[in-house]
């Protein structure tokens, strides 16, 4: 093993139904647009983050990006710490505001996130436990209409499934137009976009697999590998092959709905 490899930070990821934490390679992603509130923390050199195509990019130790906000991020370090919160599970407005300030509060938050990864293998699937580790306290839950919450639970439990908007409206006991309006009002995004994010997020639990790209595409609910690659690139700013290649030596801890905590 080279000296550089020996000095590299650990690479690890925890994926639960409501939260994700990742310490590893950032690579050189293009524009990203993820359906989670995404917190980036540098491991040394400052982050460079901003809107795609923007002339001004902010230099900082930590930054929080709202869900579905296109952005570009880079750092001279090869590694980065990332924490994600599924927006329908928590109120995050105050957190995003606090982490985007350039002050001692934000600096302390960055250090807490970096330190939290030392305890990642012991974290279960509970959002409160996760939040205490990385944010110092549980984030307040986001209240949802129970009819929309039931649909979200179905999609989250089977992201690769074929649950349609029409079937979801029937499940909620609402007319199609009323369901679509209420879903967007409750989640801050459209039904189609929400489902696409949950499907793309499934790849995080499969990056350590040995399956061919076409098989991974089918396992995650995509019609073919071309659609799969296009969708993943649009969300994460890089193709799935690059994400899988960057996951070598990654310790993966995932608890998917109905599954047990596992490491790989």
C-alpha positions in Angstrom: 0.0 0.0 0.0 1.3 3.4 -0.9 1.9 6.1 1.7 -0.9 8.2 0.2 -3.3 5.3 0.4 -2.3 4.7 4.1 -2.9 8.3 5.0 -6.3 8.5 3.2 -9.4 9.0 5.4 -11.7 6.0 6.0 -14.4 5.6 3.4 -17.8 4.8 4.9 -21.5 5.3 4.3 -24.7 4.7 6.3 -28.0 4.7 4.5 -31.3 4.6 6.4 -34.8 5.4 5.2 -34.6 9.0 6.4 -30.9 9.8 6.6 -27.6 9.2 4.8 -24.0 9.9 5.9 -21.0 9.5 3.6 -17.3 10.0 4.1 -15.3 9.3 0.9 -14.3 10.4 -2.5 -16.1 13.4 -4.0 -14.7 13.1 -7.5 -15.4 15.8 -10.0 -19.2 15.9 -10.2 -21.1 18.1 -12.7 -24.3 19.8 -11.6 -26.1 17.9 -8.9 -29.8 18.0 -8.0 -30.6 15.7 -5.1 -33.9 15.3 -3.4 -32.5 15.4 0.1 -31.3 18.4 2.2 -27.5 17.9 1.6 -24.8 19.1 4.1 -21.2 19.1 2.9 -18.3 19.5 5.3 -14.7 19.8 4.2 -12.0 17.7 5.6 -9.2 20.2 5.1 -9.2 22.5 2.0 -12.3 24.7 1.8 -15.3 23.7 -0.2 -16.2 25.6 -3.4 -19.9 25.6 -3.8 -22.5 27.6 -5.8 -25.2 27.6 -8.4 -24.4 25.9 -11.8 -22.9 28.4 -14.2 -22.6 31.0 -11.5 -19.5 33.3 -11.6 -19.4 33.4 -7.8 -18.8 30.3 -5.8 -18.6 30.4 -2.0 -15.5 29.1 -0.1 -16.5 27.5 3.2 -15.9 24.7 5.6 -19.6 23.6 5.6 -22.6 24.3 3.4 -26.2 23.1 3.4 -28.1 22.8 0.1 -32.0 22.5 0.1 -33.6 19.6 -1.5 -34.0 19.7 -5.3 -31.6 22.7 -5.6 -29.1 22.4 -8.5 -25.6 23.1 -7.4 -21.9 22.4 -8.0 -19.4 21.5 -5.4 -15.7 20.9 -5.4 -12.7 20.7 -3.1 -9.0 20.2 -3.6 -9.1 17.4 -1.1 -9.9 14.0 -2.5 -12.4 13.3 0.3 -15.5 15.0 1.7 -18.1 14.4 4.4 -21.7 14.5 3.3 -24.9 14.2 5.5 -28.4 14.0 3.9 -31.8 14.4 5.4 -35.0 13.3 3.6 -37.0 16.6 3.6 -40.4 15.0 4.3 -39.1 13.6 7.6 -37.9 16.8 9.3 -38.1 20.6 9.4 -34.7 21.7 8.1 -35.1 25.4 7.4 -33.4 26.6 10.6 -30.6 24.1 10.2 -29.9 25.2 6.6 -29.8 28.8 7.6 -27.5 28.1 10.6 -25.0 26.0 8.6 -24.7 28.5 5.8 -23.6 31.3 8.1 -19.8 32.0 8.2 -19.3 32.1 11.9 -18.3 30.0 14.9 -21.6 28.1 15.0 -21.0 26.8 11.4 -17.4 26.0 12.2 -18.4 24.0 15.2 -21.1 22.2 13.2 -18.5 21.2 10.6 -16.3 19.8 13.3 -19.2 17.9 14.8 -20.0 16.3 11.4 -16.4 15.2 10.9 -16.2 13.8 14.4 -19.5 11.9 14.0 -18.1 9.5 11.4 -15.9 7.8 14.1 -19.2 6.5 15.6 -21.0 5.7 12.4 -20.8 1.9 12.5 -22.8 1.9 15.8 -25.6 4.1 14.5 -28.9 2.3 13.9 -31.8 3.4 11.7 -33.4 5.9 14.1 -33.4 9.5 12.8 -33.1 10.9 16.4 -29.9 9.0 17.1 -28.5 10.1 13.8 -29.4 13.7 14.3 -27.8 13.8 17.8 -24.6 12.4 16.4 -24.3 14.9 13.6 -26.3 17.9 14.7 -26.3 17.7 18.5 -30.1 17.3 18.8 -33.0 15.6 17.0 -34.5 17.7 14.2 -38.2 18.5 14.6 -40.5 16.2 12.6 -42.3 17.6 9.6 -46.0 17.1 10.0 -47.7 15.5 7.0 -51.2 14.8 6.0 -51.7 11.1 6.9 -53.0 10.4 3.4 -49.8 11.7 1.8 -47.7 10.1 4.5 -49.2 6.7 3.6 -48.2 7.2 -0.1 -44.7 8.3 0.9 -44.3 5.2 3.0 -45.3 3.0 0.1 -42.8 4.6 -2.2 -40.0 4.6 0.3 -40.5 1.0 1.2 -40.3 0.0 -2.5 -38.5 2.7 -4.5 -38.1 0.4 -7.5 -41.9 -0.3 -7.6 -44.3 0.9 -10.2 -46.7 2.8 -8.0 -48.3 5.4 -10.2 -49.8 8.8 -9.3 -53.2 7.5 -10.2 -52.9 4.5 -7.9 -51.5 6.7 -5.2 -54.5 9.0 -5.5 -56.7 6.0 -5.0 -54.7 4.9 -2.0 -55.1 8.3 -0.5 -58.8 8.4 -1.2 -58.5 11.6 -3.2 -59.3 12.7 -6.7 -56.3 12.8 -9.0 -56.1 16.6 -9.2 -56.5 17.0 -5.4 -53.9 14.4 -4.7 -51.3 16.0 -7.0 -51.9 19.4 -5.5 -51.7 18.1 -1.9 -48.6 16.0 -2.6 -46.7 18.9 -4.0 -47.9 21.2 -1.1 -46.7 18.6 1.5 -43.4 17.6 0.0 -42.3 20.7 -1.9 -41.9 18.8 -5.2 -44.0 16.9 -7.7 -44.9 13.2 -7.4 -42.8 12.3 -10.4 -39.7 14.1 -9.1 -40.1 12.6 -5.6 -40.4 9.1 -6.9 -37.4 9.6 -9.2 -35.3 10.7 -6.3 -36.2 7.7 -4.1 -35.4 5.4 -7.0 -32.0 7.1 -7.6 -31.3 6.9 -3.9 -31.5 3.1 -4.0 -28.2 3.0 -5.9 -26.4 4.0 -2.7 -27.2 0.6 -1.2 -25.9 -1.2 -4.3 -22.6 0.5 -5.0 -20.7 -2.4 -3.4 -22.4 -5.0 -5.6 -20.8 -6.9 -8.4 -23.8 -6.9 -10.7 -23.6 -5.6 -14.2 -24.9 -2.1 -14.8 -27.9 -3.4 -16.7 -28.9 -5.7 -13.8 -28.4 -2.8 -11.3 -30.6 -0.7 -13.5 -33.4 -3.3 -13.5 -33.0 -3.9 -9.7 -33.6 -0.2 -9.1 -36.7 0.1 -11.2 -35.3 1.6 -14.4 -36.4 0.3 -17.8 -32.8 0.0 -19.2 -29.2 1.0 -18.5 -29.4 4.1 -20.7 -32.3 5.6 -18.7 -30.6 4.5 -15.5 -27.3 6.2 -16.4 -29.0 9.4 -17.5 -31.1 9.7 -14.4 -28.2 9.0 -12.0 -26.0 11.5 -13.7 -28.8 14.1 -13.5 -29.1 13.6 -9.7 -25.5 13.0 -8.6 -23.6 14.8 -11.3 -21.7 11.6 -12.4 -22.6 8.3 -14.1 -23.3 5.2 -12.0 -20.1 3.5 -13.2 -18.0 6.3 -11.7 -19.9 6.1 -8.4 -19.4 2.4 -8.2 -15.7 2.7 -9.0 -15.3 5.4 -6.3 -16.8 3.1 -3.7 -13.9 0.7 -3.6 -12.8 0.2 0.0 -16.1 1.8 1.1 -17.6 0.4 4.3 -21.3 0.4 3.7 -23.9 0.2 6.5 -27.4 0.3 5.3 -30.8 -0.3 6.8 -33.4 -0.3 4.0 -37.1 -0.6 5.0 -37.7 -4.2 6.1 -34.0 -5.1 6.1 -31.4 -5.5 8.8 -28.4 -3.3 9.4 -25.6 -4.8 7.4 -22.0 -3.9 6.6 -20.3 -4.6 3.3 
